[in-house]
Amino acid sequence: MCNDLHAEFLFRIPLLDMSRYKDVYTLVRYEELAISPEKEARRLYEFADIEITSNVLQWIRASTSGHNVTNSLNLVHDEHPLRLSYSTTRNSLDILRMWRSELPWEIVEQIQFLCRESMELLGFKAYKSKQDLLSDSLGNIDPMSG
């Protein structure tokens, strides 16, 4: 999988030159959406030259906070755990961090080894230890957006 991803990057490497293609291409990383959903949405809307509305911003806040929120029909999400598993409302940071506690360190090391070139191209730094992986910091992600 990482070999295919890396080959795709090499084919499209000129697109990663943001100064040359800044008006027609922007890189979107899930991590940036999860860490700063409103900021990243504003950036994407600005890139597309679309005005972001207060309704969109409200929906983003409600959908990524994981809190009990009211939807557009003024219905409150039921907080029963079984029903929440089918909800589209999630705390985006919790979802981003979840894999770190669930994957064994040996698997993480193997993925980082096999995918190191792709990770570097996308601005990800490898974790150095299990402790580093389990820390609350998301310092392995270099910011790429403005």
N, C-alpha and C positions, 0 to 999 in steps of 0.2 A: 504494500500500500504506500509506504513512504517513498519507494523508488518511483512509483507512478506520479506521486505528488511532486517530487523533486524534478522529474522530467518535465512536468507541466510548467513548473516555475522557470526552468531554464528556457523553455520555449517562449514564455511570456516575460522574461526578465526585462526587456525594454519597458514594459508597462510599470515595472517597479520604480522606474526613474520618474518620480512624481513631478519633478520640475518640467519634464518634457510633455507629459500627458495629464497634467493636473486638471485640465478642464474636461477631460473625457473619461477619466478613470480614478477611482478611489478604492483603497483597500479597506475592507470591513473585517474585523476580527471579532469572533464571538466574545472573547474575553473583554474587549473594550465595551461591547454592548452590555455585558453583565455587570461590569464594574461601575460604569457611568452611563446608564441607559438614556437618560434625558440629554446629557451632553452629546452623546454619540448620535442620537436622533436629530438633534439640532444641527449637527455637522452634516449629516446626510441630507437633510431637507435643504440646507443652504447649498450644498453641492448640486442638488437637483434643481436649484432655483425655485423651490416651492416654499411658500410660507407655512410654517408649522402653526397649527391652531391650538388654542388652549384645551380643546377637547382631546386632541391627540396627546398633548403633554399630560393631561389628567389620566388618560387611559394607560400611558406608559408608567406613570407613578403607581397606579392601581395594579397593573399587571406584573410589575417587577418587585413590588415591596413584600409580597407574601402576606400582607395584612388582610383582615376581614374587610372587604370593600364593597361598595354599592356599585352595581353595574348600570348600564344605560337605561335599564328598565326599572331601576330603583329596587332591585331585589338583592338582598344580602346573601352572600355565599354562606352556605351551611358549613360550620366548622367541624363537622364530624370527620374524623381522619379518613375513613373509607371514601367519602364523597370528595374530600380535598384532593385525593390522588387523581381524580378525573378533572379537576379544575385546571384552567389555563393560567391561574394566578399563582406565581411562584416568587420566592425571594431569589432574585437572579444571582446574588453573591453566594448564597448557600448552595445553589445548584453548581456554580462554578467550582466551589471548594469540595463538593461531595466526593468526587473521584479520588481525591488525595487520601482520604481515610479508608476508602474501600479497596483500592488496588494495592497488592503487596509490593513492597519496595523493589524486589527483584524484577517484577514486571515493568515498573517505572524505569529502572535502569536499562532494561533491554529496549524499551520503546525509545528512550532518549538516545541510546547508541545507534539504533537502526534509523532513526529519524533526525539525527543531529543536523544534517545539511539543510533540511526543510525547516527545522526549528530556527536555525540561524537566519535563514532568508526571511522568515516571518517575525523575527525579533524576539524569539523566546530563548531564555537562558536555561541550561540544564540545572536541575536540582543536584546539589552535591552530596546530600545525605538524607536519610529518612526524617531526621529532625527538621532539616530545611524544608522538606516536602510538607510536613505536618504543621509548620509554623503558620500563623495567621496571615503572614505577609504574602502579597502577590507580586513580590519583587522580581520574579523571573520573566516578567513581561515588560519589554521596552515600549514606551509609548510611541505610537506611529502617527497618530492623528493630531491635528492642530486644535 
